[in-house]
Amino acid sequence: MKRRDFIQSTLAATGLASLGLRAADSAALPPAREYYELRRYQLRRGPNQKRFDDYARDAAIPAMNRLGIGPIGVFHVMTGPDSPSAYVLIPYASLEQFAAAPGRLAADVEYQKAGADFINTPATDPAYIRVESSLMIAFEGMPKLEVPAATKDKHPRIFELRLYESHSKKANQKKIEMFNVGEIALFRRTGLTPVFFGETLIGTRLPNLTYLLVFENLAARDKNWSTFAADPEWKKLSTTPGYTDPEIVLNISNYFLRPAPYSQI
């Protein structure tokens, strides 16, 4: 073999080997975790409730979908404070996508036109009382949002939004670890179907974690939680030193939500 041919074949083999190594390394990496923005719109009773739904359905969701953002969930509070209010769950593939979204929406002529009645309301007739927002990163144990089968099949469903506050970031991380190492799997096995789990990075009532469950109805919710609470593996995990509620959970808040007819979750 000529020297030049030998060098070229060696370089080719080395290049293929490095490509294979990179592919193997990539395959070994854990799935990229999504980011979630959870907004709560506190509304006023009367026409503004319809104004919000018209905006979300006809302007906001289509525009964000055009940006590659979705599926987007819109939920009205069944039980919880500050009624009427609505929650909007927005998943982002990256922080860059999250940061770029407001500017891209502002430049979207179709969005601005479709949402004009909501976007351009005067101070004398505001579209809402206030908006609160939190930014979360998905848990390693559930790195992607999962759209419920009932949503795809257009079946009735309710959601339970739960927020766990901890007395310190260390305790918060321990509770997240508990979910990742066993509690999420226990949820699935006992009929508690999760939509997402998120560690709150920016928001109120820090440190906290937030997650969303879906049920056919309230009776199914009560039955599945009872099954979970009675499970021997849960009893063992929840009494393990370092994982007990008194050590790592300060307060739990939960809200029952009903999806808007146009919700993508």
N, C-alpha and C positions, 0 to 999 in steps of 0.2 A: 504493500500500500504506500502511495506517495505521501510525503510528509504533510502537504497541504490537505489532502483528502482525509488523512488521519485526524488533523486538527479540527476540520469541519465536522467530521462524524462525532468526535469527542465533545465539541461544543453543543452539537444537536442533542446528544445523549444527556449531557449535563443540563441543558435547558429543559428537556422533557422531564428529567428527574426532579428539577426544581419546581416545575409546574405541578407535578404529582404531589410533591411535598406541600406546596401551598394549598392544593385542593384538599389534602388530608388534614392539614391544620385547620382549614376553613370548616371542614365537616365536623371536626372535633369541638369547635367553638359552640357555646350555648346559643340558643336563639336570641336575637336582639329583642330587648324589652321595649314595649310601647310606652308612651307617655299619655296621660289622660288629663283633660281639663274637665272639671265638673263645675258647672255654673248653676247658681240658684237665682232665679228671677222672682222677686217678690212683686206680685201684681196687685192691682186694685180690682175690686168687684165691678162687674158691669161690662161694657163693650171692650175694655182693654184686654180681657181674657181672650176674646176672639181675635183681637188685633195681634196678640202675641202668636197665636196658633197660625194665623194667616202668614205672618212673617217667617216663622220657623219652617212651615211647610212649603211655601212658595218661593222664598228668597234664600234664607240661610242654608238650609240643607242642600238644595240643588247647587248653590255656589260652592260650598265646601266640598261636595262630591266632585265638582269640576276640578278642584285643586288636588284631588286624590285623597281627601280626608273622609273617613267614614269606616264602618257604619256609625250613624249618629243616633243616639237615643234621646227622646223627649218624653218626660214623665210629669204627670200632675200628682200632687200630693193627695193621698187618700186620708192619711192620719199623720199629723205633725203640726208644728207651730207655724205661725205667720201665713195662714191660709187666706186667699189663694196664692199658691206659688208653684213654680215649675222648675224641674231640674233638666239640664241638658248635659249629656255625656258625650265628649268629643275625643276620639283616639287620634294620636299623632304618631307617625313612624319615627320621628326624631324631634329634638329640641329646635333644630333649624326650621322644620316644617311648622312647628308651633309659633316660632318668632316671626316667620314670614307671612303667616295667614292674615293678620289684620291689614297689612299694607296691600296684599293682593286682593282682598275683598274690597278695600277702598277704591281700587282701580278697576273693579269689575262693573262695567256699565249695566249689564243685565241684572246683577244683584242689586245695585243701587236703585234701579227702576222698579224691580219687583218688590223691594222692601221699603219703598219711599214713605209709605204711610206710618211705618214703625220707626224708621231711621231718622226722619225729619220732623218728628213731633215737637211742638213748641213747649216752652217751660210751663205754659198755662194748661197744657194737656199732655203730661208725660205718659209714655207708653208703659212705664213700670215705676215702682217706688225705688228699688235699688237692685243691683246685681252683685252677688258675691261669687268669687271664683277660687278654686284651688287647683294646683298642679301636682300631679302624682306620677310616679314611675311604677310600672308593673312589677309584681313579685317575680323572682326567678322561678318559683314553682308554677307560675301561670303567666308567661311572658306576653301572651296575646289575649285580647278580648274575644269572648266566645258568644256568638249570636245564638240565642235559644232556638231550639227546634220549633217551639210554639210560634215564634216570630215568623220563621220561614213558612210555616203552615197556616199562618194567620189565625191561630187559635187564641182564645182568651188567656190572659196571664196577668199576674201581679208581681211586683218586685219589692224586695226588702233591702233597703240601703242601711248599712251598719257602719258605725264609726267608733273605733276603739282608741281612747286616749290613754297615754301612759305618763307616769310622773317624771320620766327622763328619757333621753334619746337611747340610752343603753337598754332600758326596759322595752322601749318601742322596737328596737332591733331584735330583742329576744322573742317578742311575740311574733314578729315577722318570720324569724327562724322557725318558730313552732309551726306556723302554717306551712312553710316550705318543706319541713322534714316529715310531716305527717298529717296535719290537720286538713289540708286541702284534699288529700286522698281520702280521708275519712268523710269529708263532706260529700264527695262524689259517691262513695260506696253506700252512704245512708240516705241518699235521695236529696241532698242539699245541692242544687245545681248552681254553680257560680257563673257570673258574667264577667267579672273582673275582680282583681285584688290590686290595690295601689298603696304605695307608701307616699304619704303627703310630703312634698318638698316645700311648697309655698302655700300658705292658707292660714286659716284660723285654728285655734284650739290645738296647737302643736305641743308635743309631737303626737301624731296620730296615724292610723292606717284606716283605710276605707275599702269596703267591698260591697258587691251587689249580687243578690241571689234572685232567682226566678222560680215562681210556683204557679200551679194551675189555678189555685184559689187559696183562701185563708185556711180552710180545713186541711188541705194538703200541706200547707206550711206548718201548721201545728203538729200534724202527724209526723212529718219528716224531722222536725226539730226534736220531738220526743224520741224517735228512733236513734238519732244522733246522741242525745244525752244519755241513753241507756246502753250505748255500745261499750263493751269491755275495753276496747283499744282506746276509746276516748277517755274513759275513766282512768286508765293507766297513764296516758299522756298528760292529762290535765292535773294529775297529782304528782307528776315528776318534779323534783326540786329544780327550781329555775324556771319552770313553766306554769306555775300556779297563778291564778288570777290576782291574789293579794300581792304577789311579787312584781307583776308586770302590767296589769291593767288597772287604770284608775277609774275609768268611766266608759260605759257603752251607751250609745244613742242609736235608735233605729227608727226608720221612717218607712211607711208603706206607700208605694207609688203605683199609679196606673198609667200604662203607656198611652201616649196620644195615638190616634188612629193612623197617623202617618209616620210614627216612630220606626226607625230602621233596626231597633233592638227590642 
